[in-house]
Amino acid sequence: MVIGQYGSDGTSNNYVLDTESTQTILNLSGYSNGFYTVALVCDGTIVDAKTLIKQ
């Protein structure tokens, strides 16, 4: 899940992950520059989150 931060409208985008893959590529070209939170959600619970800065 990618969640907008700092003045965004609070929308989020969900991405389904392949559990057999060790990496996932997200296309961020449609995102404005700024700070985002990338959260790993498992069974409806956030299990990890990192800050993403798009410049």
C-alpha positions in Angstrom: 0.0 0.0 0.0 1.3 3.5 -0.9 -0.2 6.2 1.2 0.2 10.0 0.4 1.5 12.2 3.2 2.0 15.9 4.1 -0.9 17.7 2.6 -2.2 15.0 0.3 -5.8 14.1 0.0 -5.3 10.9 2.0 -5.8 8.5 -0.9 -3.9 5.2 -1.0 -3.0 2.7 -3.7 -2.9 -1.0 -3.1 -0.6 -3.4 -4.9 -0.9 -7.2 -4.7 2.4 -8.9 -4.2 3.6 -12.2 -5.6 4.7 -14.2 -2.6 7.2 -16.1 -4.8 9.0 -13.0 -5.9 11.8 -11.2 -4.0 11.2 -7.8 -5.5 8.4 -5.7 -6.9 8.7 -2.7 -9.2 6.2 0.2 -8.6 5.5 2.7 -11.4 5.6 6.0 -9.6 5.5 8.2 -12.7 1.9 9.2 -11.9 2.8 10.3 -8.3 3.6 13.9 -7.5 6.9 14.7 -5.8 6.7 14.4 -2.1 6.7 12.1 0.9 4.8 8.8 0.9 4.5 5.8 3.2 4.9 2.4 1.7 3.2 -0.1 4.0 3.3 -3.9 3.9 -0.2 -5.1 4.9 -0.8 -8.7 5.8 -4.3 -10.0 6.6 -5.5 -6.4 7.1 -2.7 -5.5 9.5 0.3 -3.2 8.7 3.4 -5.3 9.5 6.0 -2.9 8.2 6.2 0.6 6.8 8.9 2.8 5.2 9.0 6.4 4.1 9.5 7.0 0.3 10.7 10.4 -1.0 9.9 11.1 -4.6 11.9 13.9 -6.1 
